[in-house]
Amino acid sequence: MDTNLALILVLTPLLGFLVNVFFGKSLGKTVSGAIGTIAVAISFVVSLLLFNQITSTGKGIEVTLFDWIQISNLKINLGFLLDQLSVLWLLFVTGIGSLIHLYSISYMHDDENMHKFFAYLNLFVFFMITLVIGSNLLVLFIGWEGVGLCSYLLIGFWHKNQDYNDAAKKAFIMNRIGDLGLLIGMFIIGSMFSTLDYATLKTAIAGATNLNLPLLSLAALCLFIGACGKSAQIPLYTWLPDAMAGPTPVSALIHAATMVTAGIFMVTRLNFVFDLATDVQSVIAIIGAITSLVAATIGLVQTDIKKVLAYSTVSQLGLMFLALGFGAYEVAVFHVITHAFFKACLFLGSGSVIHGLHGEQDMRNMGGLRKAMPITFWTMLISSLAISGVPFFSGFFSKDEILLTAFHHSIPLYVVGSVASIMTAFYMFRLMFLTFFKEFRGTEEQKHHLHESGSLITIPLIILAILATFGGLISLPGNSWLNEYLAPLFAKATEGEHHLGPTEYTLMGVAVLGGLLGILIAYIKYFKQDNVPESDENITGLSKVLYNKYYVDEVYDAVFVAPVNSLSKFFRDYIETGLSALVFGLGKIANEIAFQGKKLQTGSIGLYLFVFVLGLCAIVSYIFLAQ
Amino acid sequence: MNVSTILIILLIGAFATYFSGDKLASKVALLFSLAALGCSIVLLNNYNAGENISVINSWITQPKISFALNADGLGLAMVLLTAALTPIIIFSSFGNEYKNSKNFYALILFMSFAMTGTFLASDGLLYYIFWELALIPIYFIALIWGNGDAEERRKAVIKFFIYTLAGSLFMLTAFIYLYQKAGSFLIEDLYKVNLSACEQFWIFLAFFLAYAIKIPIIPFHTWQANVYQKAPTVGTMLLSGIMLKMGLYSVLRWQLPLAPIAAKEYMYIFIALGIAGVIYGSIVALRQKDLKKLLAYSSLAHVGLIAAGSYTLTLDGFRGAVMQMIAHGFVVVGLFFAAEVIFRRYETREIEEMGGIRAQSPKFTSMFLILVLASVALPSTFNFVGEFTVLYSLSQVNIWFAILGGTTIILGAYYMLRMFQHVMLGETNSKAFADVTLNEGISFAVIIAVLLFFGFYPKPITDLITPSLENILQVINKN
């Protein structure tokens, strides 16, 4: 029964993919969209069943299908592990996935390749489910690289534009840098414990005496590099903003709510490894904090509505890693969930705006959309309040817990995280004011066509906004359902249960004031003073550096890409030609020897006799001398 | 039925094809290659893991050379690879017209015959004869039916011929030396010879020269890209899909067990050389302008990794190497076929002149992309199973080998996706591109099916090859 459930869960989206690949075109757009949506919805229903089962029994379900890869001391199964963590992830992957599929039916309706879009989305959900429910690291890796592939396909969905294709390629390659880290981490763990299976690994580590901690730390570091790639952390984050080239539902589903949380999932899954690698945990916390700040600063000045949201995603992921670095896994997971709600809502809302403006993404050409698009406005407003940490919206609770955890471990990182949060409130409301308030700044033509999107777009927005409002209830301070639910996963006792003392209330107040301050500055600047960001050529000074994302892409190009390419040309033009000439040269030498040797054959009997006698003398004298 | 049946079918097939005339030749050749495939599947079916099927007939008494064939799991795997790829290669050529096609297809079958013989021979000299015999058909195929400027082609092909022949002569010398010690060319007798470390060093080196040129391992690869480019695609497929596996197979079968002390002594150098090939090949591939040349360098990178795996002298390394050989055989044939499909429509191999094909041919795009992804070892393809196993074995020798060899997953993705972008994507090409025909589609589909099936379920292959690889390891570790 369990095996069947697991198979239905995984294979339904795959079936949806196959149907859409082979028959999608002839089925027509609406049908192919419906098939894609229903496939994911079925998985969602199965996830609910599994969730129900797990909450009642409290035990995970293990399903082993068959032996997959055989390595001398490692036996790797194709198997699934459905426990608290994976089912939780499944719920929001398939749940938000269903909503976004529904949304896409309307959003992508004008695209001639809509059936392909749904095929890729289904394939993504298939791989994401595989990633989440794999019972060992290598099954996770199938999903891990699989979602990378889908990300590649969907970023480059409009394949006639080579810039988009570049973005897709970049995403794939940067992810693969991380993947190498993940592989190496697996190799080390495999050789240390002879298993890649989570459950076996956990027992092995718990029962091990004389653990080689430095080696285990190295493994943890390598795994974290993998997480950096997938979850867009410094130094591997630059692909995510570019990934906005894909259709907006993709940004919402893959590049905000689900795939990019895979790194956090993996670290949480292997919490028993990371708990032992305290140095690596510090690295994770520091990288997370810096990423959240750096991305937030870049987000301050972006003018493309999706770019703002993309950097915001990088920044929020940084906060999650900050929590992971302190071993506060349940706090990170909490923020993953609330973030999935409000960020998916924000992206879908921005998609609704872009849809309404026929592809316009520059906020400088928006404004005043509040009246024409009320539902989009209100849902996005709610989500912005949530991400800014305004009390009683979901983000308030989850972000507050992260900052609280940081405060207890490291004041500097707490400060960094708080500053990033204030910036978040600022740029989110900058976005809101520029998009929805004041006068419309676009063309008359666009103004004429302004309208609210259809119900397939607004219904998912409303549902997500509701979740973004009330999502915080799953983990109220002092009375956390989530912590209790996840408790069986963690070796250490969870430390999320802070007593709510005066310190906590003060910190909460500071965070709220910070958020409100960010909103206030945005209000003054973009509502009161009615500023609109300068056009590109007029941006100067620090803003220019930020606008150009600290020139990190340019630096990477100069330091990595360009040298490899010049090296390639050098090898091609010089080494290859040189080696080739060398081989021909050997042939020529043989030729030359033959040619010179030919000259000796003069035909003169006298010379031959002379050489013969000389040789004979040499041999005879050698024999005598040798004796 | 025994193993020699396959050889007989292929040889008769070669003659039958030759006498069938130009019109029927391709179909006759396909029929015989399929018969050989069927025969090898029957053999496999009757085969119990771990046993050997052998045929020994004395052939020449002085010196003592026997017509000895032996199929263990490893040999069978390689025979199956050859038997499966030959019909695919022949079938893939159905869209082309060849002058004197009876000669052309007869040579393909003859080459398949010689390569199968190489994988089966268990007598050193017989093996050597098959090894050299395989060179002759490909020489003519590349020379006569190749493309590009005739003079340049002649130069490249002759270089290839002499270069590989010269390398093999060292191997022949080594065999003669070993014969003097053992009094026989039979592999089990040769395995028993006790050689000093110094002797082993020279034997090892002599074999290495032969194999390094054939595989090729850098810096002995200079013949490769030009010949791959200039040979007709069928020839390129035969070379890259099967023939270079002769070299890799021989490392496992002959070089390592015959000189185990030397192998252990120098393994680090040879692993490093293989990995250097991975990085070098990947980097050179990045900036190739000719599609077939790019694939040639990608092949160089992949075989470097396979060689590195073989030289680890571990079961995982061997197993990964063999699986990677099979996976690479299929994927590289598929990729060269994709290049051919484009050539049939655009009559060019210059990447610059392509682009914007995807919009016109969704089926071809999907198939090509799957092959590209298999080539970069995406999990769920067979290539991943092989590459993962090889990299794991390298990590057990030294973690740095795994890291450096692992750069293939980054660099490979870089040059392959870059190629795919420039060849397939972008603004719709002004030249029309008809989607794949049924015949073309079948060839792709078969290859893809094999790669995906074993990607999820490699167990049959693992079970087939493991016992014989364990035997080889036993020989290596006996002293």
Boltz contact constraints between the chains, C-beta under 6 A:
constraints:
  - contact:
      token1: [A, 67]
      token2: [B, 459]
      max_distance: 6.0
  - contact:
      token1: [A, 69]
      token2: [B, 385]
      max_distance: 6.0
  - contact:
      token1: [A, 70]
      token2: [B, 462]
      max_distance: 6.0
  - contact:
      token1: [A, 71]
      token2: [B, 316]
      max_distance: 6.0
  - contact:
      token1: [A, 71]
      token2: [B, 389]
      max_distance: 6.0
  - contact:
      token1: [A, 71]
      token2: [B, 392]
      max_distance: 6.0
  - contact:
      token1: [A, 72]
      token2: [B, 315]
      max_distance: 6.0
  - contact:
      token1: [A, 72]
      token2: [B, 316]
      max_distance: 6.0
  - contact:
      token1: [A, 141]
      token2: [B, 379]
      max_distance: 6.0
  - contact:
      token1: [A, 142]
      token2: [B, 379]
      max_distance: 6.0
  - contact:
      token1: [A, 142]
      token2: [B, 380]
      max_distance: 6.0
  - contact:
      token1: [A, 145]
      token2: [B, 378]
      max_distance: 6.0
  - contact:
      token1: [A, 145]
      token2: [B, 379]
      max_distance: 6.0
  - contact:
      token1: [A, 159]
      token2: [B, 358]
      max_distance: 6.0
  - contact:
      token1: [A, 159]
      token2: [B, 425]
      max_distance: 6.0
  - contact:
      token1: [A, 160]
      token2: [B, 427]
      max_distance: 6.0
  - contact:
      token1: [A, 162]
      token2: [B, 426]
      max_distance: 6.0
  - contact:
      token1: [A, 165]
      token2: [B, 421]
      max_distance: 6.0
  - contact:
      token1: [A, 165]
      token2: [B, 425]
      max_distance: 6.0
  - contact:
      token1: [A, 169]
      token2: [B, 417]
      max_distance: 6.0
  - contact:
      token1: [A, 172]
      token2: [B, 413]
      max_distance: 6.0
  - contact:
      token1: [A, 173]
      token2: [B, 413]
      max_distance: 6.0
  - contact:
      token1: [A, 173]
      token2: [B, 414]
      max_distance: 6.0
  - contact:
      token1: [A, 176]
      token2: [B, 409]
      max_distance: 6.0
  - contact:
      token1: [A, 176]
      token2: [B, 410]
      max_distance: 6.0
  - contact:
      token1: [A, 176]
      token2: [B, 413]
      max_distance: 6.0
  - contact:
      token1: [A, 177]
      token2: [B, 410]
      max_distance: 6.0
  - contact:
      token1: [A, 180]
      token2: [B, 406]
      max_distance: 6.0
  - contact:
      token1: [A, 180]
      token2: [B, 409]
      max_distance: 6.0
  - contact:
      token1: [A, 187]
      token2: [B, 392]
      max_distance: 6.0
  - contact:
      token1: [A, 187]
      token2: [B, 395]
      max_distance: 6.0
  - contact:
      token1: [A, 187]
      token2: [B, 402]
      max_distance: 6.0
  - contact:
      token1: [A, 567]
      token2: [B, 283]
      max_distance: 6.0
  - contact:
      token1: [A, 568]
      token2: [B, 283]
      max_distance: 6.0
  - contact:
      token1: [A, 568]
      token2: [B, 286]
      max_distance: 6.0
  - contact:
      token1: [A, 568]
      token2: [B, 287]
      max_distance: 6.0
  - contact:
      token1: [A, 569]
      token2: [B, 287]
      max_distance: 6.0
  - contact:
      token1: [A, 571]
      token2: [B, 283]
      max_distance: 6.0
  - contact:
      token1: [A, 571]
      token2: [B, 284]
      max_distance: 6.0
  - contact:
      token1: [A, 572]
      token2: [B, 284]
      max_distance: 6.0
  - contact:
      token1: [A, 572]
      token2: [B, 287]
      max_distance: 6.0
  - contact:
      token1: [A, 579]
      token2: [B, 219]
      max_distance: 6.0
  - contact:
      token1: [A, 579]
      token2: [B, 222]
      max_distance: 6.0
  - contact:
      token1: [A, 580]
      token2: [B, 222]
      max_distance: 6.0
  - contact:
      token1: [A, 583]
      token2: [B, 222]
      max_distance: 6.0
